[in-house]
Amino acid sequence: MQSPPASAEELAALEAQIDGWLERESMENSAIDAFERDTGDLARWYVRLLGEEKDIWTAWLTLGQRTLRYETYVMPAPEENEGEFYAHLLRRNHKLTGLSLEIGEEEAVFLAGSIPVAAVTDIELDRILGSMWAAVELVFKPALRIGFASRFNA
């Protein structure tokens, strides 16, 4: 069942909530390097994160009338070992909750999910970024070694 669309007032309140949460988290959470609000038509935020396996990556939060979508670019399409690469991602995908590995533009790998706007809370925003961070850490290096193996063996 699709959730009802949020009103303009509800969306404005959610935008302010996300702005405030990002302000607070960027001061308290060392994994958040920076964030920026899109100045275009979309209610979208870019959150630059510091990882261990993947040094720097960006999470995109996009607020729509019905959902908050979150996603990040993980890596380009594999150069080799495609079957093993995608099998690895599917096995990892099975263990993710609230997120999924997806193939996007130019066959690149993305990590994405969404929640209804009614579920957006500071706790949920924290869970989303934390889950994304953990998933990128889990998936990135092993997938890189499979899909780009000859670069590591040179």
N, C-alpha and C positions, 0 to 999 in steps of 0.2 A: 504494500500500500504506500502510495506516495504521500509525503507530508505536505500540509497546506503551505502556500507561499507566505513568506513573512511580509508584514506591512513595511512601508517606508520608515516608519518610526522604529519598528523592531530591528530593521537592518541598520539604521543609524546607531542604535544602542549597541548592537553587536560589533559594529566597526569600532566604536569607542572602547568597548570591552577588549577587543583584540589589540588595539593600539596601546591601551594601558598595560595589558598583560605583557606585550613585547617590551615595553619600556622597562617594566620591573624585572622581567627575566633577563634582559640583556645586561643588567647591572649585577644580577645574582648568579647567573649561569655562565660559567667560563666556556662552555661549548658554543655559545652564541657569540659570534665574532661581530656581527652587525645585522641591521635590518633596515629595510626601506619600504615605504608605502608607494604603490603605483599611483601616479597622478592622472591616469587615463580614466576611461569610463568604468573599468572594473574595480571592484573592491578587492584589491590584491596586494599581498605583502610578499617580499622576498627576504628570507631569513638565511643569512650566511652562517654556516656551522663549521666548527673545527672537529675533525675526527682523528682517529688513530690509523685505521687501515686506509681510508680515503681522506687525505689531509684536509681538503676544503670542499664543501658542497653547499648547494642552495636548496632550501625547501620553499616551495611556492604555496601560499595559502590563498585560495580564491573563494570569496563569499558570494553565493548566489541567492536567489529568492528562497530556495528550498534546501540547499546544502552548502556546507563548507567542504571544498575539495582541497586536498593536500597532495603534493607530488614533488618528486625530485628526479633529476637525470642521474642515472647510475653509471652508465658507460655506453660506448658505441657498440654497434653490432660486432660479433666476433669475426676475427680474421681467419680462424681455423677451428677445428674441432667443434663444429656447430652442434652436432647431436649431443655430445657430452656437455657442452656449454648450456644448452637449453634444458637438458635433463637435470643438471645441477640447479638451475633456476627454478624449475618446477618442483624439485624436492624441497628447496628453501621456501618456495611459495606456500607449500602445504603447511609449513610451521608458522606462517605469519597470521596475525589476528588484526583485522581492521585495515590491512594493507594488502596490496598485491603487486607482484612484478608484472610489468606490461611491456609490450613492444609498441613503440611510438614512431614518431617521424624518423625517416632514414633508417628504420629498423633498430634504432637505439633502444636501450633498456631503461625503463622508468620504474619507479616505485610510487604507488598512488593509493588513495583511498578517499572516502568522503563520509560525512556524518550529517544528519538532519540539522538545520539551524537551531532547532529547539534543544539540541544536545550540546551546544557550544557553551562550555564553562571554562574557567581557568584550569581546573583539574583536567578536563578533557583536552585542552590545548597542550598542557604539559605532557599528557599521555601520548598524544599524537607525535609531538616532536621527539620525545624519548623513544617511542617505538620506531620512528623513522631512523633515528640515530643508530639504534641497536641493529636494525635490519640492514642498513648500509654497511655497518661494521661486519656483520655476519656474511654478507653476500659478496662484497666488492673484491677483496683480494683473491679468494678462491676462483671466482668467475674470471678475473683478469688472467690468472695463471693458466686457465683452461683455454679461453678464447684467444689469447695472445701468447701462447706457449713459446713460440720460436723467439720472441723478443726477450724472454727470460733465459733461454738456452744459448744465446749468442755470446 
